Amino acid sequence: MRTPVIFSFSPRSLARPLLWLCAGAAVAPALASSLAPASSQALVGNWVLFPDGRRGEGCVLSLAPDNRASSHDPHCGAAWLSHPIAAWASKPDGIALSRGDLHTLLMLTPVGGGHFRGRTRQGLVLWLERAD
């Protein structure tokens, strides 16, 4: 005959799991909203891509509604990314800039105020902000 298993819970043993459950419930909505991609329509327009602290060296990048990216400088971004930027996409964690074959060159994450920041494979920090 099997002996029944009796569980004993004290208020102290329930406190930590209850705290984690409450904290998770409070944080989950914030996480869910932060994972919503930025509206593609809100991102369409002219932006400046530049290395950290050197806005004057940047290039104007136009993000089109059809997810193409263009610039008056055909090599925009190539000096820092090894390829010119040809496309873009809104992603849950920011903006992806891609070359012609849609291989992602740079992922930029929002830092507030319409500014995005990313890091190249070589470690260079690049910024994307609305053109004046």
GROMACS elastic network, one bead per residue, 0.5 to 0.9 nm:
[ bonds ]
;  ai    aj funct       b0    kb
    9    12     6  0.80913   500
    9    13     6  0.61875   500
    9    14     6  0.69068   500
   10    13     6  0.52410   500
   10    14     6  0.65404   500
   10    15     6  0.87866   500
   11    14     6  0.52852   500
   11    15     6  0.62054   500
   12    15     6  0.51853   500
   12    16     6  0.76575   500
   13    16     6  0.68181   500
   13    17     6  0.79779   500
   14    17     6  0.57261   500
   14    18     6  0.60372   500
   14    19     6  0.85364   500
   15    18     6  0.52000   500
   15    19     6  0.60224   500
   15    20     6  0.87187   500
   16    19     6  0.50260   500
   16    20     6  0.62627   500
   16    21     6  0.86050   500
   17    20     6  0.51175   500
   17    21     6  0.61224   500
   17    22     6  0.86542   500
   18    21     6  0.50295   500
   18    22     6  0.61900   500
   18    23     6  0.85587   500
   19    22     6  0.51948   500
   19    23     6  0.60812   500
   19    24     6  0.84827   500
   20    23     6  0.50788   500
   20    24     6  0.59527   500
   20    25     6  0.85101   500
   21    24     6  0.51562   500
   21    25     6  0.62194   500
   21    26     6  0.87500   500
   22    25     6  0.51242   500
   22    26     6  0.63282   500
   22    27     6  0.87563   500
   23    26     6  0.51523   500
   23    27     6  0.61967   500
   23    28     6  0.85263   500
   24    27     6  0.51567   500
   24    28     6  0.58118   500
   25    28     6  0.54499   500
   25    29     6  0.74514   500
   26    29     6  0.67172   500
   26    30     6  0.76700   500
   27    30     6  0.53717   500
   27    31     6  0.62758   500
   27    32     6  0.87115   500
   28    31     6  0.51227   500
   28    32     6  0.61038   500
   28    33     6  0.86917   500
   29    32     6  0.50619   500
   29    33     6  0.62410   500
   29    34     6  0.86347   500
   30    33     6  0.52875   500
   30    34     6  0.62313   500
   30    35     6  0.88096   500
   31    34     6  0.51154   500
   31    35     6  0.63729   500
   32    35     6  0.53394   500
   32    36     6  0.69192   500
   33    36     6  0.54688   500
   33    37     6  0.89672   500
   34    37     6  0.79699   500
   34    92     6  0.77182   500
   34    93     6  0.77076   500
   35    91     6  0.85971   500
   35    93     6  0.61444   500
   36    39     6  0.87235   500
   36    91     6  0.80908   500
   36    92     6  0.51967   500
   36    93     6  0.77408   500
   37    40     6  0.81765   500
   37    90     6  0.59278   500
   37    91     6  0.50916   500
   37    93     6  0.65616   500
   37    94     6  0.67057   500
   37    95     6  0.85526   500
   38    41     6  0.85317   500
   38    42     6  0.72321   500
   38    43     6  0.74482   500
   38    90     6  0.60897   500
   38    91     6  0.72204   500
   38    92     6  0.72331   500
   38    93     6  0.84735   500
   38    94     6  0.69842   500
   38    95     6  0.82031   500
   39    42     6  0.52152   500
   39    43     6  0.66576   500
   39    90     6  0.71704   500
   40    43     6  0.51945   500
   40    44     6  0.64678   500
   40    65     6  0.72442   500
   40    67     6  0.84085   500
   40    89     6  0.75710   500
   40    90     6  0.58931   500
   41    44     6  0.53804   500
   41    45     6  0.88107   500
   41    65     6  0.66884   500
   42    45     6  0.82694   500
   43    46     6  0.87576   500
   43    47     6  0.89922   500
   43    63     6  0.71113   500
   43    64     6  0.86611   500
   43    65     6  0.85823   500
   43    90     6  0.80301   500
   43    95     6  0.88212   500
   44    47     6  0.89021   500
   44    62     6  0.74700   500
   44    64     6  0.54696   500
   44    65     6  0.58608   500
   44    67     6  0.84901   500
   45    61     6  0.82486   500
   45    62     6  0.54666   500
   45    63     6  0.52232   500
   45    64     6  0.65487   500
   45    65     6  0.84668   500
   45   130     6  0.80077   500
   45   131     6  0.85402   500
   46    60     6  0.64418   500
   46    61     6  0.56827   500
   46    63     6  0.63410   500
   46    64     6  0.88196   500
   46   129     6  0.87306   500
   46   130     6  0.62215   500
   46   131     6  0.55385   500
   46   132     6  0.85918   500
   47    59     6  0.82458   500
   47    60     6  0.55434   500
   47    61     6  0.51240   500
   47    62     6  0.61833   500
   47    63     6  0.75823   500
   47   128     6  0.63087   500
   47   129     6  0.53845   500
   47   132     6  0.84408   500
   48    55     6  0.79336   500
   48    58     6  0.60889   500
   48    59     6  0.55172   500
   48    61     6  0.58910   500
   48    62     6  0.86382   500
   48   127     6  0.78127   500
   48   128     6  0.55078   500
   48   129     6  0.53960   500
   48   130     6  0.60718   500
   48   131     6  0.53950   500
   48   132     6  0.87813   500
   49    55     6  0.78128   500
   49    57     6  0.87403   500
   49    58     6  0.52078   500
   49    59     6  0.55305   500
   49    60     6  0.64437   500
   49    61     6  0.67607   500
   49    76     6  0.82119   500
   49    77     6  0.73175   500
   49   126     6  0.68185   500
   49   127     6  0.56210   500
   49   129     6  0.68618   500
   49   130     6  0.89937   500
   50    53     6  0.81235   500
   50    54     6  0.63674   500
   50    55     6  0.52421   500
   50    56     6  0.76363   500
   50    57     6  0.61949   500
   50    59     6  0.66709   500
   50    60     6  0.89740   500
   50    77     6  0.82122   500
   50   125     6  0.86472   500
   50   126     6  0.55254   500
   50   127     6  0.53723   500
   50   128     6  0.66889   500
   50   129     6  0.87342   500
   51    54     6  0.54311   500
   51    55     6  0.66469   500
   51    57     6  0.73490   500
   51    58     6  0.69504   500
   51    80     6  0.81700   500
   51   124     6  0.71460   500
   51   125     6  0.59326   500
   51   127     6  0.61477   500
   52    55     6  0.73105   500
   52   117     6  0.88906   500
   52   124     6  0.77802   500
   52   125     6  0.54856   500
   52   126     6  0.55582   500
   52   127     6  0.63537   500
   53    56     6  0.87536   500
   54    57     6  0.56045   500
   54    58     6  0.71783   500
   55    58     6  0.52672   500
   55    59     6  0.86270   500
   55   127     6  0.84541   500
   56    59     6  0.84068   500
   58    76     6  0.82447   500
   58    77     6  0.83421   500
   59    71     6  0.75342   500
   59    72     6  0.83835   500
   59    73     6  0.70806   500
   59    76     6  0.58658   500
   59    77     6  0.74488   500
   60    70     6  0.85728   500
   60    71     6  0.60196   500
   60    72     6  0.74122   500
   60    73     6  0.78878   500
   60    76     6  0.76640   500
   60   131     6  0.70355   500
   61    69     6  0.65847   500
   61    70     6  0.57930   500
   61    72     6  0.80259   500
   61    73     6  0.86224   500
   61    76     6  0.72789   500
   61    77     6  0.88943   500
   61    85     6  0.85482   500
   61   128     6  0.89780   500
   61   131     6  0.86661   500
   62    68     6  0.82352   500
   62    69     6  0.55029   500
   62    70     6  0.51783   500
   62    71     6  0.59590   500
   62    72     6  0.89525   500
   63    66     6  0.84091   500
   63    67     6  0.65629   500
   63    68     6  0.61941   500
   63    70     6  0.68114   500
   63    87     6  0.78596   500
   63    88     6  0.70059   500
   64    67     6  0.54013   500
   64    68     6  0.53199   500
   64    69     6  0.60822   500
   64    70     6  0.79253   500
   64    87     6  0.87215   500
   64    88     6  0.85681   500
   65    68     6  0.73218   500
   66    69     6  0.88442   500
   66    87     6  0.88813   500
   67    86     6  0.87757   500
   67    87     6  0.56007   500
   67    88     6  0.52410   500
   67    89     6  0.60894   500
   67    90     6  0.88128   500
   68    85     6  0.88942   500
   68    86     6  0.59290   500
   68    88     6  0.61579   500
   68    89     6  0.87118   500
   69    85     6  0.64395   500
   69    88     6  0.61621   500
   69    97     6  0.82371   500
   69    98     6  0.86492   500
   70    73     6  0.82542   500
   70    74     6  0.75810   500
   70    76     6  0.82501   500
   70    85     6  0.72730   500
   70    86     6  0.62853   500
   70    87     6  0.78884   500
   71    74     6  0.59850   500
   71    75     6  0.80612   500
   71    76     6  0.64001   500
   71    85     6  0.86291   500
   72    75     6  0.87218   500
   72    76     6  0.80649   500
   73    76     6  0.52922   500
   74    77     6  0.89329   500
   74    78     6  0.87511   500
   74    84     6  0.69318   500
   74    85     6  0.86084   500
   75    78     6  0.51831   500
   75    79     6  0.74018   500
   75    83     6  0.75425   500
   75    84     6  0.50553   500
   75    85     6  0.77547   500
   76    79     6  0.75020   500
   76    80     6  0.88843   500
   76    83     6  0.85266   500
   76    84     6  0.56534   500
   76    85     6  0.65647   500
   77    80     6  0.55281   500
   77    81     6  0.57391   500
   77    82     6  0.76245   500
   77    83     6  0.69508   500
   77    84     6  0.55341   500
   77    85     6  0.62290   500
   78    85     6  0.71991   500
   79    82     6  0.58966   500
   79    83     6  0.75887   500
   79    84     6  0.82658   500
   80    83     6  0.81554   500
   80   120     6  0.74216   500
   80   122     6  0.87192   500
   80   124     6  0.76679   500
   80   126     6  0.84467   500
   81    84     6  0.73482   500
   81    85     6  0.83951   500
   81   105     6  0.63600   500
   81   106     6  0.75882   500
   81   120     6  0.67471   500
   81   121     6  0.81832   500
   81   122     6  0.88422   500
   82   105     6  0.84726   500
   83    86     6  0.89295   500
   83    98     6  0.88199   500
   83    99     6  0.64892   500
   83   105     6  0.77899   500
   84    98     6  0.83744   500
   84    99     6  0.62301   500
   84   100     6  0.82391   500
   85    88     6  0.80503   500
   85    97     6  0.64105   500
   85    98     6  0.56306   500
   85   100     6  0.73003   500
   85   105     6  0.77588   500
   86    97     6  0.76854   500
   86    98     6  0.60029   500
   86   100     6  0.50657   500
   86   101     6  0.84892   500
   86   102     6  0.79884   500
   87    96     6  0.83416   500
   87    97     6  0.59727   500
   87    98     6  0.50045   500
   87    99     6  0.61355   500
   87   100     6  0.66034   500
   87   101     6  0.87875   500
   87   102     6  0.67538   500
   87   104     6  0.89186   500
   88    95     6  0.68783   500
   88    96     6  0.54607   500
   88    98     6  0.57640   500
   88    99     6  0.86011   500
   88   102     6  0.83271   500
   88   104     6  0.85994   500
   89    94     6  0.86218   500
   89    95     6  0.57782   500
   89    96     6  0.52383   500
   89    97     6  0.67812   500
   89    98     6  0.81769   500
   90    93     6  0.82413   500
   90    94     6  0.61489   500
   90    96     6  0.64670   500
   91    94     6  0.51231   500
   91    95     6  0.55957   500
   91    96     6  0.66848   500
   91   107     6  0.88708   500
   92    95     6  0.82518   500
   93   107     6  0.84287   500
   93   108     6  0.79593   500
   93   109     6  0.58919   500
   93   110     6  0.76435   500
   94   107     6  0.69167   500
   94   108     6  0.54824   500
   94   110     6  0.58482   500
   94   116     6  0.76019   500
   95   106     6  0.82920   500
   95   107     6  0.58559   500
   95   108     6  0.51211   500
   95   109     6  0.65306   500
   95   110     6  0.81966   500
   95   116     6  0.79739   500
   96   104     6  0.63072   500
   96   105     6  0.74915   500
   96   106     6  0.58535   500
   96   108     6  0.62516   500
   96   109     6  0.88294   500
   97   102     6  0.84436   500
   97   103     6  0.85503   500
   97   104     6  0.58409   500
   97   105     6  0.57199   500
   97   106     6  0.52596   500
   97   107     6  0.64049   500
   97   108     6  0.78888   500
   98   101     6  0.76189   500
   98   102     6  0.50883   500
   98   103     6  0.53511   500
   98   106     6  0.69423   500
   98   107     6  0.89120   500
   99   102     6  0.53165   500
   99   103     6  0.56870   500
   99   104     6  0.66285   500
   99   105     6  0.65460   500
  100   103     6  0.73985   500
  101   104     6  0.88230   500
  102   105     6  0.86385   500
  104   107     6  0.73115   500
  105   120     6  0.78148   500
  105   121     6  0.87008   500
  106   118     6  0.66089   500
  106   119     6  0.71367   500
  106   120     6  0.62977   500
  106   121     6  0.83641   500
  106   126     6  0.89310   500
  107   117     6  0.81653   500
  107   118     6  0.57321   500
  107   119     6  0.75637   500
  107   120     6  0.84349   500
  108   116     6  0.54472   500
  108   119     6  0.76905   500
  108   126     6  0.82417   500
  108   127     6  0.78198   500
  108   128     6  0.76916   500
  109   115     6  0.84146   500
  109   116     6  0.51576   500
  109   117     6  0.54036   500
  109   118     6  0.62818   500
  110   113     6  0.83529   500
  110   114     6  0.71969   500
  110   115     6  0.59336   500
  110   117     6  0.64950   500
  111   114     6  0.75264   500
  111   115     6  0.56739   500
  111   116     6  0.55772   500
  111   117     6  0.67686   500
  112   115     6  0.56629   500
  112   116     6  0.75021   500
  113   116     6  0.87617   500
  113   129     6  0.88714   500
  114   128     6  0.85271   500
  114   129     6  0.62437   500
  114   130     6  0.68802   500
  115   127     6  0.71262   500
  115   128     6  0.59217   500
  115   130     6  0.74279   500
  116   126     6  0.84413   500
  116   127     6  0.57159   500
  116   128     6  0.50428   500
  116   129     6  0.64104   500
  117   125     6  0.69775   500
  117   126     6  0.58077   500
  117   128     6  0.63420   500
  117   129     6  0.88307   500
  118   124     6  0.82863   500
  118   125     6  0.57193   500
  118   126     6  0.53219   500
  118   127     6  0.64774   500
  118   128     6  0.83808   500
  119   122     6  0.77875   500
  119   123     6  0.55394   500
  119   124     6  0.54239   500
  119   126     6  0.60194   500
  119   127     6  0.87958   500
  120   123     6  0.50931   500
  120   124     6  0.52202   500
  120   125     6  0.65019   500
  120   126     6  0.73989   500
  121   124     6  0.75182   500
